[in-house]
Amino acid sequence: MLDLSVLNHEQLAAVQAETGPVLIIAGAGTGKTRVLTTRIAYLIEHKHFNPNRILAITFTNKAANEMRVRIAKMLENVYVPWIGTYHGTCLKILKEDMQYLGRSNNFNVIDDEDQLSIIREIFKEGEISTRDIKPKKALEIIQKVKFDGINLATIDSMQKLMELKIYRWEDLNSFRYIVKNYESKLIKANLLDFDDLLILTHQLFNQHPNVKEKWQNRFDCILVDEFQDTNLIQFEIFNALINPQLQNIFAVGDPDQTIYTWRGAYPNIFNDFLHNFKNTKMYVLNLNYRSTKNILKVANHLIKNNSDRIDKELITDNHQGETIVVYTGDTSQLEASYIAREIQKMIKNKVYAYHEIVVLYRARHLSRALEQEFINNGIPYYVYGDIRFYQRREIKDLIAYLKLLVKPDDELSLKRIINVPTRSIGATTVEKISQYASSHSLKFYDVLLQIANNEIEAEWAKKSIKQFVILMEHIVNESKHLSMTKILKLIMETVHYDDYLKTLDQAEERFENVKELMMAMEEYQMKNPTNSLSSFLDEISLYTEADDSKNKTHNSVSLMTIHFAKGTEFKVVFIAGMNEGIFPSRHLSGETNMEEERRIAYVGFTRSKEMLYLTCNLGFSPISGENLIPSRFIKEIGKKNYRAETSQMIAISKADLDWYDSKTYSHPQENYNSENIDFKVGDIIVHIAFGSGQVIGINNDILEVVFKAPFGIKSLVKNHKGIKRLKN
């Protein structure tokens, strides 16, 4: 017997809605999955629908399995066979009716790895060099061309090329060849990729009305979960499956959580639904079971700034909860340090466990400062949906180059970058060099030098190896008197690493990671101006060594992007990097994009059950080339709705903390504090004229302080009243 007593008033109304088109606007944490599964059970038990004639669509196999389990608990001995994803549903349809498209039903579906294998085969056949085009980049283009219906033959401007993220005209013909042959190979081998499942089902319904009508008569009711994530082709397939006489559709979603338009989610889907089905019954679920009143207050204040939305306001019967905290640090390091300290306090006071805490961020490169602080403070953590910062491909490449400046015969580093970017020194050549070194009791590097000096005559002793050695010697010679960041820039310019990154997938994110590495080097130089590149590499080895333990412990802090966090919940949520240009992203412009950025923030806020921290910093951004300012979203949540915290100032004497005023005459001795002040290297200070800086050295009564550009390093008398110290 189905128990409906567990539902609140709004949920019950939605579940018991009359048949016909029903749209459920379900806010975060309002029990949408419960409503959807209970609706299915209700239709079966109370409305006597045949389980075999109910189609329920969700976005992951995990969610589909969860729905099956819930329904089985509600109704014994009931199985609903048509619960699955869009791709899974289309697979079943094509297996039954593919012959209408002139192809065999006995096809197989391939995954990303299979696709890459086919693409590599095409590269060999077409003699396409991986120096300029990477197989993953080719796959990215294939997916865009197929899904968006782009005809590469009609590309006639550099602007259109760059929209596809193809940066050179000379690559266009190669991509045309790859796309054409990829499709030919799939058809010949009777294979489909995941995009084909949607594209061919859409084509089947458009070209064969009789087939569409057959499938419309197959189902008495269609239900869709996470409706806001539906893309245009999925929406059209969904519409094609609806029986026009019955119109028994039940869609559940939250327009305020539409955060995937960048990968195709159709932003006007709710408006189109209401337009297509004039007699739609709409229900709003706004009773949140997850978060405190204070958290929902800031979430509601934020999302109200979006104009193009279906109005709703989340409410809760939960307690008021802790006030939201907004922290503004002077630097990204202080911001990360603050997060680490707050977590340590929670653990020490046994208020929360590590696994109940998450740190969210808008961009992946922001994990670097957090990871370093967590490792330094012994905080266990796990990066979800991503590789740890110092394990990312581009970071490991550049660190390998840097290591070779300190130790030219570092074999591991040599093997990593000898063909990065591609120099026609493949794996077979590297293996031949290793075998020669082993048989002649030489180091790998010694063999490279012998090849460069024409001392080895062998087929594998290529001219490109000699060129590599010359290139590395040039970098070594030119870098002798450069700062660390200038060395990194020299390496990138010499080996054309920027051009190489453009050939890779997720190129923009990789560029940001490289700039974040540069920032890490700048921070290290500020703290340790007399230390060498070798010392920097020694320090980050602590972080890369920690990366080697890839097994997540159960009790660890979670780090992830907000996009990855959708669908999760944690007792404590930190959202780091709440700065203009970071969140909202500087890559986006226009009100439409800004509204999506606001929705992403809204999703982040509503992951929190009990405590929410928003953090930002006022440091220098190597990505934008400017000092950072707090995100507009902080202002939008309303100052009265949060508690502001900053890098706290400490009195350096018993005197009042009035700033020293150089314009007012006073006896020179009155400009100094009389007692000794216990400064330490690493202290953050604020100077009346130079702003914030960090103590990098102490010589008796003189502080050596490095300030932000344009001031640089200054020598200051440490007990001058024009200095305030910040609490670390």
MOZI-V647537 format. One line per field, one symbol per residue. phi: phi as a letter, one per 20 degrees, with the letter a starting at -180 (. if undefined). burial: + if it has 24 or more other ideal C-beta (glycine too) atoms within 12 Angstrom, else -. Layout:
phi=???
burial=???
This chain:
phi=.feeffeegffffffegffofcddedfgmdnfffffffgfffffeedmffgfdddcdcdcffffffffffffffcfmdcdfedaegffffgffffecfgfemcffeeddddgffffffffffgffelefffdcegffffgfgfffffemedffefcbffffffemddcgfeffffgffffffffffffeldcefffgffffffgffecgffgfgffefdebcccelgfefeffffffgffeffffelecbdcacgfdfccffdogefeffffgfffcfefedcdeceededffffffffffffffeeebefbcfcbefffnfffddddefcfffffffgfffffffffelecegfedcddbfcffffgffgfffffdmefbbeemaeggfdfgfffgffffffffecgeffffgffdfccfgcmdefffffffffffffdldegfffgffffelecdbfeefffffffffffffffffegddfgfffffggfffelfgffffeeflgffffffffffffffffffffcfeeeggffffffffffffffeeffegdbfecaffgffgndbbfccddemecgndbffffdbnffffffgfffffffgefeecccddcbbdfedfeemcfecffffffffngfebdeccffedfebfffefffdfedfbfgffecefefdefcfofeccdgdenebcfdaccledeecedfgeemecdcffdffedcedfe
burial=-+----++-++++++++-+-++++++++++++++++++++++++--+-+-+-+++++++---++--++-++--++--+-+-+++++++++++++--++-++-----+-++----++-+++-++--+-+-++++++++++++++++++----+--+-----+--++++---++-++++++-+++-++----+++++++++++++++-----++--++-++++++++++++++++++++++++++---+++++++++++++++---+++-++--+--++--++++++++++++++++++++++++-++--++-+++++----++++++++++++++++++++++++-++----+-++++++++++++++++++++++-+-++++++-+++++++++++++++++++++---++-+++++++++++-+---++-+++-++------+++++++++---+---+++-+++-++-++--++--+----++-++++++-++-+--++++++++++++++++++++++++++++++---+--++-++--++-++--------+++++++++++++++++++++++++++++++-+-----++++++++++++++++++++++++++++++----+-++-++-++---++--+++----++------+----------+++---+-+--++++++--++++++++-----++++++----++++++++++++++-+
